[in-house]
């Protein structure tokens, strides 16, 4: 089974901020407790594109993170409902990478604690030469580690919804 992760990460120290965001956006979801200044959450009806209702409802900087093991990965940072930085790489047939929206300055402004050496490594991997390089380096993990994300791997609404509640004791369900 291939990984299909889609998650949101709110710059906050309060899980209630993400719960309230989901309620304003009228979305069901699951919210984790804060770690490293991030509240990670997933929302129903994911399409691997940022949900505009969630983006519009965000009052703090918001990261949309996607990692589809056999297809591609990407991220988009929003602040005040606007895209401030992002990146996407797809590899279904050929490798196509788009870093035209990427701004390291925006990443550092939104996440001052980001690890510059990991960002350097990530940026060197923005245009992979081949599939072997992609599979070996796992650039989505580089981003997650650089930003201090704890919850991102194998993380999607459907995964949590189909698991037993005991499997995710640190998650709050929003209905």
C-alpha positions in Angstrom: 0.0 0.0 0.0 1.3 3.4 -0.9 1.3 6.4 1.4 -1.2 9.1 0.7 -0.8 11.8 3.3 -2.6 15.1 3.4 -2.5 17.3 6.4 -2.7 20.8 7.7 -0.4 22.4 10.3 -1.3 25.6 12.1 1.3 27.8 13.8 -0.1 27.7 17.3 0.4 26.4 20.7 -3.3 25.6 21.2 -5.3 22.7 19.8 -8.4 24.8 20.2 -7.2 27.1 17.5 -7.4 24.2 14.9 -10.7 22.9 16.4 -12.2 26.4 16.0 -10.7 26.7 12.5 -12.4 23.5 11.4 -15.7 24.6 12.9 -15.5 28.0 11.1 -14.7 26.1 7.8 -17.6 23.7 8.5 -15.3 20.7 8.1 -15.0 17.5 10.1 -11.5 16.5 11.2 -9.0 15.3 13.7 -6.7 17.6 15.7 -3.4 16.7 17.4 -2.0 18.3 20.5 0.6 21.0 19.8 4.2 20.0 19.2 7.1 22.5 18.4 4.7 25.4 17.7 2.5 23.3 15.3 -1.0 22.0 15.7 -1.4 19.3 13.1 -4.8 18.3 11.8 -6.6 16.5 9.0 -10.0 17.4 7.4 -12.6 15.3 5.6 -13.1 15.5 1.8 -9.4 16.0 1.0 -8.5 16.4 -2.6 -4.7 16.8 -2.2 -5.2 20.6 -2.9 -5.7 23.2 -0.2 -9.3 23.5 0.9 -10.2 27.1 0.4 -12.7 27.1 3.3 -10.0 26.0 5.6 -7.5 28.5 4.2 -10.0 31.4 4.5 -10.9 30.3 8.1 -7.2 30.3 9.3 -6.3 33.1 11.6 -2.7 32.0 12.0 -0.1 30.9 9.4 -1.2 27.5 7.9 0.8 24.8 6.1 -0.9 22.4 3.7 1.3 19.3 3.3 0.9 16.5 0.8 3.0 13.3 0.3 1.8 10.7 -2.1 4.6 8.1 -2.2 4.1 7.0 -5.8 2.9 10.3 -7.3 4.4 13.4 -5.7 4.7 15.7 -2.8 4.3 19.4 -2.1 3.4 22.1 0.4 1.8 25.5 0.5 2.1 28.1 3.3 -0.7 30.5 3.8 -0.8 33.7 5.8 -3.9 35.8 6.0 -5.5 33.6 3.4 -2.8 34.2 0.8 -0.1 31.9 -0.5 3.3 33.0 0.8 5.4 30.1 -0.3 5.1 26.7 -1.8 6.6 23.9 -3.8 5.3 20.9 -5.8 6.9 17.8 -7.3 5.0 15.2 -9.3 6.4 12.0 -10.7 3.7 9.8 -12.2 5.4 9.5 -15.6 8.1 12.2 -15.7 9.5 14.2 -12.8 8.1 17.7 -12.8 9.1 20.2 -10.1 7.7 23.7 -9.5 9.5 25.9 -7.1 8.3 29.2 -8.6 6.3 30.0 -5.5 9.0 29.1 -3.1 10.5 31.8 -0.8 13.0 30.8 1.9 12.5 34.2 3.5 8.8 33.5 3.9 9.6 30.1 5.5 12.0 31.7 7.9 9.5 34.5 8.7 6.7 32.1 9.5 8.9 29.5 11.2 11.9 31.2 12.8 12.9 27.9 14.4 13.3 26.2 11.0 16.6 24.4 10.6 18.7 26.3 7.9 20.9 23.3 7.2 17.9 21.1 6.5 16.4 23.8 4.3 19.7 24.0 2.4 19.5 20.2 1.8 15.8 20.4 0.8 16.4 23.2 -1.7 19.3 21.2 -3.3 16.7 18.5 -3.8 14.0 20.6 -5.4 14.9 19.4 -8.9 15.7 15.7 -8.6 17.6 14.1 -11.4 15.8 10.8 -11.3 13.3 8.5 -9.5 16.1 6.8 -7.5 17.1 10.2 -6.0 13.5 10.9 -5.0 13.0 7.5 -3.3 16.4 7.6 -1.6 16.2 11.2 -0.2 12.5 11.5 0.7 12.4 15.4 0.4 9.0 15.6 2.1 10.6 14.3 5.3 13.4 16.9 4.9 10.8 19.6 5.0 9.0 18.1 7.9 12.2 17.8 9.9 13.4 21.3 9.0 10.1 22.8 10.2 9.8 20.6 13.3 6.6 18.7 12.3 6.0 15.6 14.3 2.7 14.5 12.6 2.9 14.2 8.8 3.8 10.7 7.8 0.9 8.4 6.8 -1.4 11.1 8.0 -4.8 11.6 6.3 -8.4 11.9 7.4 -9.4 8.5 6.1 -6.5 6.7 7.8 -7.6 8.1 11.2 -11.3 7.6 10.6 -10.8 4.0 9.8 -8.6 3.2 12.8 -9.7 2.5 16.3 -9.9 5.6 18.6 -7.4 3.8 20.9 -4.9 4.0 18.0 -4.9 7.9 18.3 -5.2 8.8 22.0 -3.7 12.2 21.3 -6.3 13.2 18.7 -9.5 15.2 19.2 -12.3 14.5 16.7 -14.2 17.5 15.4 -17.6 16.8 14.0 
